[in-house]
């Protein structure tokens, strides 16, 4: 699961003819270190290769990230805080993330990532809001 988060979060945002901006409110950001990286995925590419992403410097407490150019539809949003700036989600020797990460709708999986349906939000206008609490 976590080995895919880096690839998902670092892809450049793609443009679309009919598009919205997703305002991602990322809470529980640790000490304002590093960056907060966000990716927006459709069901087909969830945890594989997301088409839309953005990254901003971390702000202690809450960081707002705008992901632009997202077409209307159903999407899942994921985020992580790259505290040390190495552009990857650091993990321990057994693969558990050492840096904070989370999904839209505070979705969690039992033994791995949540399902797309658990994290899905609807984007149907010019602007949508997704809240993610990092863990």
C-alpha positions as CSV (number, residue, x, y, z in Angstrom):
1,X,0.0,0.0,0.0
2,X,2.5,2.6,1.1
3,X,4.9,2.0,-1.7
4,X,2.3,3.3,-4.1
5,X,1.5,6.4,-2.1
6,X,4.7,8.1,-3.2
7,X,4.0,7.4,-6.9
8,X,0.4,8.5,-6.5
9,X,1.2,11.8,-4.8
10,X,4.1,13.0,-6.9
11,X,2.4,12.9,-10.3
12,X,1.7,16.2,-11.9
13,X,-1.9,17.4,-12.2
14,X,-3.5,16.9,-15.5
15,X,-5.9,19.4,-17.1
16,X,-9.5,18.8,-18.0
17,X,-12.1,20.7,-20.1
18,X,-14.8,20.8,-17.3
19,X,-12.9,21.0,-14.1
20,X,-13.2,21.7,-10.4
21,X,-10.8,22.7,-7.6
22,X,-10.7,20.4,-4.6
23,X,-9.8,22.2,-1.4
24,X,-8.1,19.6,0.7
25,X,-8.1,20.5,4.4
26,X,-5.3,18.3,6.0
27,X,-5.4,18.3,9.8
28,X,-3.1,16.9,12.4
29,X,0.0,18.2,10.5
30,X,3.1,17.6,12.7
31,X,5.0,20.7,13.5
32,X,4.9,22.4,10.1
33,X,7.9,20.3,8.8
34,X,8.3,19.4,5.2
35,X,5.5,19.4,2.7
36,X,2.0,18.0,2.5
37,X,1.4,16.0,-0.6
38,X,-2.1,15.2,-1.9
39,X,-3.4,13.0,-4.7
40,X,-6.9,12.6,-6.2
41,X,-7.7,9.2,-7.7
42,X,-10.6,7.7,-9.6
43,X,-11.7,4.1,-8.8
44,X,-9.7,2.6,-11.7
45,X,-6.4,4.1,-10.6
46,X,-6.9,4.2,-6.8
47,X,-3.6,3.4,-5.1
48,X,-2.0,2.9,-8.6
49,X,-1.4,6.1,-10.5
50,X,-3.5,9.1,-9.7
51,X,-4.0,11.8,-12.4
52,X,-4.2,14.9,-10.1
53,X,-1.9,16.0,-7.3
54,X,-0.5,19.0,-5.5
55,X,2.0,19.7,-2.8
56,X,2.5,22.7,-0.4
57,X,4.7,23.5,2.6
58,X,3.3,22.0,5.8
59,X,1.7,24.4,8.3
60,X,1.4,23.2,11.9
61,X,-2.1,22.0,12.7
62,X,-3.9,22.4,9.4
63,X,-2.6,22.8,5.9
64,X,-4.9,23.6,2.9
65,X,-3.9,22.1,-0.5
66,X,-5.7,23.1,-3.7
67,X,-5.9,20.4,-6.4
68,X,-7.1,22.1,-9.6
69,X,-8.4,20.7,-12.9
70,X,-10.4,17.7,-11.5
71,X,-13.4,16.7,-13.6
72,X,-16.8,16.1,-12.0
73,X,-17.3,12.6,-10.7
74,X,-16.4,10.3,-7.8
75,X,-12.9,10.6,-6.4
76,X,-10.8,9.4,-3.5
77,X,-8.2,11.8,-1.9
78,X,-5.1,10.8,-0.1
79,X,-2.4,12.8,1.6
80,X,0.9,12.4,3.5
81,X,3.3,14.7,5.2
82,X,6.9,14.4,3.9
83,X,8.6,15.7,7.0
84,X,12.1,15.2,5.9
85,X,11.7,16.4,2.3
86,X,12.9,13.3,0.6
87,X,9.8,13.1,-1.6
88,X,8.7,9.7,-0.4
89,X,6.5,8.2,2.4
90,X,9.1,6.8,4.8
91,X,8.4,3.3,6.2
92,X,9.9,1.1,8.8
93,X,11.4,-2.3,8.1
94,X,8.1,-4.1,7.9
95,X,6.5,-1.4,5.6
96,X,4.5,0.6,8.1
97,X,4.5,4.3,7.4
98,X,6.7,6.4,9.7
99,X,5.3,9.6,8.3
100,X,1.7,10.7,8.8
101,X,-0.8,9.9,6.0
102,X,-4.6,9.7,5.6
103,X,-7.5,9.4,3.2
104,X,-10.7,11.4,2.5
105,X,-13.7,10.7,4.8
106,X,-11.1,9.5,7.4
107,X,-11.2,6.1,5.6
108,X,-9.1,3.4,7.1
109,X,-8.5,-0.2,6.1
110,X,-8.4,-3.2,8.5
111,X,-5.0,-4.6,7.3
112,X,-3.9,-2.2,4.6
113,X,-5.4,0.7,2.7
114,X,-9.1,1.5,2.7
115,X,-11.3,0.7,-0.2
116,X,-12.0,3.3,-2.8
117,X,-15.7,3.4,-1.7
118,X,-14.7,4.2,1.9
119,X,-12.7,7.2,0.8
120,X,-14.8,8.4,-2.1
121,X,-16.2,12.0,-2.4
122,X,-18.4,13.5,-5.0
123,X,-17.1,16.4,-7.1
124,X,-20.0,18.0,-8.9
125,X,-19.3,21.8,-9.2
126,X,-16.5,24.2,-9.5
127,X,-15.3,23.6,-6.0
128,X,-15.3,20.7,-3.6
129,X,-13.9,20.2,-0.1
130,X,-12.2,17.1,1.3
131,X,-11.1,16.8,4.9
132,X,-8.2,14.5,5.8
133,X,-6.8,13.8,9.2
134,X,-3.3,12.5,9.2
135,X,-2.4,9.5,11.3
